[in-house]
Amino acid sequence: MHQALLIPEVFLEIFAHVNQIQNPSSTREKALARKSIAALTTTCKTFHEPAMDLLWSKVDHGARWDNTWSKGLEPLSAHEARQFLRHAARVRSLNIQSDHFFHLLSVIPIEKCVFSRLRSLTWKLSTCKYMDLFLSCTLHRCSLFTINHDLKNIVTRCAALEDLSIKKLNFDASTADELFLLSDSVRLCKQLVTLSCPPLDWAVWEHLSNLPNLVRVGVRDVQIRGAPPWSLERDIANPTQFLNVTALSLQVHSAEYIITVMQHSQFPSLTELKLETDLLSSEEAEQFFCALSNCKACQTLQQLEITIISFGPRSGHQGSSLTAIPHLLCFTQLQTLRLVCRFSYIYLDNDLLLEAMSSWPHLRALEIEGSCLHPSTVTFLGLFIALQLCPHLHTLRVLIDPANTEIGPNKIRHTSLKTVDFDTLSPMANTADVARIIFNALPCVDQVNRFTMHTKEWDEVNRHLKSLKAAALYVAEPVSSL
């Protein structure tokens, strides 16, 4: 064997190359990589241990741990258990989806941790009976699909935990007690960097504000309409500061919960914000957007996504106009804005669009998706004038008035916009004129993606646009010399 292969940096580089997977979702690529690593274990003594470490480092459902292959098999013998424990110490990442194989480990005391160097655990079981086998003091990431009664034990034994994700999928009679347990358990976590879980009480929010390493927080309701709205206490004396949190996601049906968090919290480092909720009235909407604009992120926020599931009483009719955009003008560093309220018209006219574009010069994607049962007052001329203030914009989705196709003598061209979604309440008088306007003003747009209304007319626009581009390409081609 060449002496260079004895240098640790060299053979580790070889292993990294062999284990390289271009497409993480490709089962074939993963299998080929594992086969290659397995071959390295038998190449020489120098390669054996590092290759075995790499081969065992990640064990997931693709490795057949959770299939029915273990049914009918006898538990491990004492000798087999010793061999298993030797290899279990190599495992760094585990994805447990069923308990079919646990009977094989009956020879091992269930209170003993056998995966001593485990760093990442995904646990999709409702029971925690065998979890002690996996609770390593080195565990940094834990993903649970239920709030089980052993949660406090988990976070206490895994003091190094940095990434905690808990998904509560169903609402039942025990949910309220589980949420109290969740709050008590999260307060025991001292090293969190990322947290994703169901709603927390205010004492936990105060605890989180004191964690210096925390950068990402996500709160999501149980995903069922029968669940009651979760609210926070209102008698909060002092606002909390989350100095290092850069990403926040609040997907809670109760807007009151989000309003309380935003009113009493400051996020001076926030760059990403995702909000999803119900708004029961115009007054609550005003409170919601005012709280958002006062969270001390005006100079840092770059990505903002707001989804209003419903606006106004759920009586089946379309809600009133939602005046949201003026509250968002303070976020001067915005690069992406997605505002969705399909059951209400999101107010936008030429003047407001111009003011918005002047406030967001760094904008790259703007998607405003409201009810299309109200006529738009944004014209092509107003749109193109506003677009000049956002030279980096590449994605646009708005409701537009197609009737007014006058854009004046100005030769307006926006060369970075590539993806355009338009919708209209009114029918188009002349689809050829609309196509010509888009062809001249938006040269990088190949087609308009319509979303709900007048789809046949937008199909005609796209056919005209395709013809115009084909003709322009033909004219641009050099004439062959005879």
N, C-alpha and C positions, 0 to 999 in steps of 0.2 A: 504494500500500500504506500502511496506517495506520502512523504513526510508532511506535506502541506495539509493533508487531511487530518492530521493530528492536532492542528491548531483549532481551538474551540470556535473562534470567530468564523473560520472557513466552513466547518461542517454545519454550524448553525445556519449559515447563509444557504447551504445546500438544502437543509430541511425546510427553510422558509420558502425556497423556490419550489420544492416538491409539493408543499402544502398550499401553494397559491391557487385560489379559486376565483376565476373571473366572474362567474355568475353564482352568487350565494344560494340562489333558489334551485340550482341545478343538482338533482340527486345524482346524476351520472358523474358530474365533476367531483362531487364530494366522495363518491365511492372510489373513483380513480385515484384521488389524492390519498385516501386511507390505504388503498392497496399498495401504492408506491411507498408510503411510510412503513407499512408492514414489511415490505421487501427489504427496507433499510435495516430493520431490526436483526436480520439474519446475515447481513453483509460482513460485519466484523464486530469484535467486542467493543471497539471505540464507539461505534454507531448505535449499539444495542440500547443502552440506557436512555440516551437522549431521544431516540426514535420511539421507544416505548412510552416515555413521558408525553411526547407529542400525540401518539396514537390514542392514549387514554385521556388526554386533557379535556376533551369535550365529548360528553355522552348525552345524546338527545333521542327523540322518538325515532329518528332515522337509524339508530343503532339497535333497534328491536327490543329495547328494554320494556316496552309497554304493550307488546303484542301477546298473543295467547300461547307463544312458544313454551312458556314456563309451566303451563297447566299439566299436571300429572307427573312432573319431575320431583324427585326426592330432594329434601333440603341438602345443602352442602355438607360434606363430611368435614371433620376437623382439619384434615390436610387441605381440602379444597378451600375451606374458610381462610386458612393461613395464606394461601396463594391469592385469594380474592382481596384480603386486607392489604397485601403488599402492593397490588395494582390499584386498589381504591385510593391509596395515598397519592397517586399520580393525577387523579381527576380534579380538574379545575372548574368545569361547568357541567351542570346536570339539569335535564328537563324531565320531570317526573309527571306522567299523565295518567298512570293507573297503578294499582297496588298488586298486580298479577304476580310479580316476581318476589314480593316480600317474604313469602313463606320459605323461599330458598335460603334466607338469611336467619332462620330461626335459631341456629346455633350461636348467633352473635347476640349478646345482651342488647335490648332495644334502647337502653339509655346511653349506650356508648356511641360516640361519634367515630365512624370508620372512614369518613372522607376528610381527613385531617387538614388537607390543603385546598379544600373547596372554596372557590371565590364567587361563583354565581349559581343560584338555585332557582329554578322555576317549578313551583309546586301547584299542580292543578287538581289535587285531591281535596275532598271535603273533610277528611279525617286528618288528625295530626299524630296518630298513634305511633308511627315509625319515624317521625321527623327528627328525633334526637340523633338518629344515625347520620344526619346530614348537617347538623348545626355546628359547623366549624368556627373556631375563633377567628379564622381568616376570611370568613364570608363577608363580601363587600356588596353583593347584589342579591336581593331576594324578591321574587315575584309570586304573590299568592292570589288565588282565585276565590277566596272566602275569608271572612274574619273569624278565625277559630279561637277557642277559649285559651289556647296555648300561646297566643300572640305575645303576651308579656314575656314569657319564657324565651321566645325567639329573639326578641330585640335585646333582652338582657344578656343572653349567652353570646350573641353576635355583636359585641360592642363596637366592632370596626365597620358596621353596616353603613354604607354610603348611598346606596340606591335601594329604596323600598317602594314596591308597587303592589297595591292591594285592589283587586277588582271585586266589588260586591255586585253580582249580576241580578239577584232577585230580592224583592221586598217580601218580608214575612213578619210574623208577630215578634220575632226576636231581633229585628233589625235595629230598633232603638237601643236595646242593651248592647248590641254589637258595636254601635257607633260610639257609645260611652267607653267601651273596652278599647276601641281603636284610638280614641283621643288619649286615654291613659297610657297606652303603649307607645304612641308616637312621642309623647313627652319624655320617654326614657332614651330616645335616640339622640346622641350628641354629635355624631360625625356626618350627618346626612348631607349629601350633595344634591340628590334628586329624590323627590317625593311625589307619588301619584296614588290617590286614595279617595274614598267617599268623604262627604263633608265632615269638618272638624269643628270643635267648639273654640271659643275665642282664646281660652287659656293656651291651647295648642298653637294658635297663630302667634301669640306673644312669645311662646317658647321658640318657634321657628325663626322669629325675627332676631333671636340671639345666637343663631348658629352661623358662624363666620364662613363656613364652606358651602352653604346652601345656595344653589344657583337656579334650580328648576323646581317649580311647584305646580302640581295639577290636581284639581278637585273635581270629581264627577259624581253626580247623583246615581242612585240605582236606576237602571234603565227600564222603568215601568211607570206608567201613568198613575197607577193606584197608590204609589208611594206618597206620603204626606210631604209638604214642603219643609225643608230644613231652614231654620232661622237662627240668627245669632242674637245674643243679648244686646240691648241698645244702650245700656248705661256704661259706656266705655269711656274712661277718663282721658287717657292719653293715646295719641296715635302711635303706631309702631312703625319702625323703619326697617326695611329689608334692603340693606346696603348693597348686597352682592347678588341678589336675585335678578337674573337676566331674562328668564322665561316664566310666564304665569298663564295657566289655563284654568278657567272656572266654568264648568258646564253643569249648571244647577238650575232646576226649573224655577226655583224661588228667586226672583230678582232682588228681593229684600236681602237675601244672604249676600249676593254679590255687591249690592249697594253698601251694606255695612262694612264689608271687607275693604272696599275701595275708599270709603269715606274716612276710615280710621287707619289707613296704611299709606306708606310712602315707599315708592320704588324708584330711587334715583338712578339705578343702573339698568332698568328694564328695557329690553330690545324687542321681545316677542310677547304679544298678549292675545289670548284667544278667549272669547266670552260667548256663552250660549245659554239662553234663558227665555222665560215668558215675561212679557210686559202686560200688566192687567189694565193700564190706563195711561192717558197722556201725562198725567201727573207723575206716575211711576217712571215713565220713559224719561221725563225731564230730570228726575232725581238720578236715574241710572247714568245718563250721559254727563251730567254735571259732576257726579262722583268720579267718573272716568277721567274727565279733563283735569281733575285736581289731584291726581295721584303722583305728582312730581316726576312724571316721565316724559314731559313735553320735549326735552332736548335729547332724549336717548331712544325713544320708541321707533323701531324700524318696520316691524310687521304687526299688523292689527287685523284680527278677524273677529267679526261680531255676527252671530246668528240669532235672530229673534224668532223663536219657534212659533209664537202667536202673539198678537198685539190686540189688546182690548178683550172684552168678554167673549168666551167661546160660544158664540151663538150661530156660527156658520156663515156670517156675513163678513164682507171685507171691512177691515178696520179703517180708522181715519189716517190722515197723512202723518208720517213719522218724520219729525224734524231732527235729524241726527247729525248731519254733516257740519253745521256751524260749530258744534261742540268739539269736532275733531281737528279743526284748523290749527290748534295750538301745537299739534305734533309735527314739528317742522322737519324732522328727519325721516318721515315715513317713506318707505320704499315699496311696501305692499299693503294695500287696504282692500279687504273683502267685507262688504256689508250686505247681509242677507235678511230680508223680512218679506217672505212671499205672500203674506196675508195683509200687507199694507203698502201703500204707495210711499216710497222714500223721496221726500221732496228734493228736487234738483232742477234748477233753471240755468240759463246761460250765464247770468251774473254770478250765481253761487259757484258754478263750475269753474269760472275764471278765477274767482277768489281762492277756491280750493287748490287749483293747479299752481297758483302763485305762492301758496303756502307750503306746497309739497314739491319743491323743485327736483328732489331726488327720486321721485316716484317711478317705479318700474312696472307695477301691476295695480290696476284699479278695477274692481268688480263690484258693481252696485246692482243688486238683484232684489227688486221689490215687486209688488203686484203690477201686472201689466194691464189692469182693468181701469187705469187712469191715464189720460192722455199726457204725453211727455211735452215739456216746453223747451227741451234742449234741441236746438236745430243743428244742422251740419255746419253752418257758418260759426255758430257759437262754440261748437265742439272743436273745430279746427283752430280757431283763435286760441282757445285754452290749451290745446295740445302743444303749441309752440313754447309754452312755459315749462313743459316736462319733456326734455329732449331724450331721456333715457327710457321712456315708457314703451314696453313691449307687449303688454296685455291689457285689453280694455273690454269692459262689459257694462253697458248702460242701456237705458230705455231712451229712444230717440224719436223725434217728430219727422217723418219722412216726407211730409207734404211740402215743406219749404226747402227746395233744392237750390236756392240762390246762395252762392258763396262769394259773389262779387268778383272784381277783376284781379284780386290778390292771388298770386300763385303760391298757395300754401302747400307745403310738402313735409310730411313727417316720416323720416326714413328708418326709424327704429321700431315702430309699431308693426307687429307681425300677426298677433292673434286678436281678432275683433269679434265680439258677440253683441249684436244689436237685436232689440225687440221693439215692436211698435204696436200701439193700439189701433191707430188709423191705417187703412190700406194705402199702399203706395200708388200714386197717380202714374208714375212713369219709372218702371224698374230699370230701363236703360240709362236714364239720367242718374239714378242713384249709383249704378255700377260705374258710370263715367266719373262721377265725383270721387268715389273711392279709388278708382284707378289712378286718377291724377294726384290726389292728396295723400294717399297711403300706398306708395309703390311696392312696399314689401308685404302687403296683405294679399294672399292668394284667394281667399274666400271669406265670406261672412258667416259666422256660426250663429244661427238664430236659435232661440230657445223655446218659445211657446206659440207665438202668434204669427199668422200669415206666412206659414212655412213655404207654401207654393210660390209666393211672390219673392221670398228670399232665394228660393231655388232659381228663379228667373234672373235675379240679380247676379247670382254666382255664375250662371251660364253666360250672361253678357260680360262679366268680368273675365272669365276664362277666354272668351273670344278676343277681348281687347288685349290681353296679355299675349295671346298667340300672334295677333297681328303685329304688335310691337316687336316681338321677338323675330318675326319674319323680316320686318323692315330693318332691324338691326343687323341681321346676318349679312356678311359681305357678299357681294355679287361675284360669282366665279368669273374669272377672265376667260375670254374665248381664245 
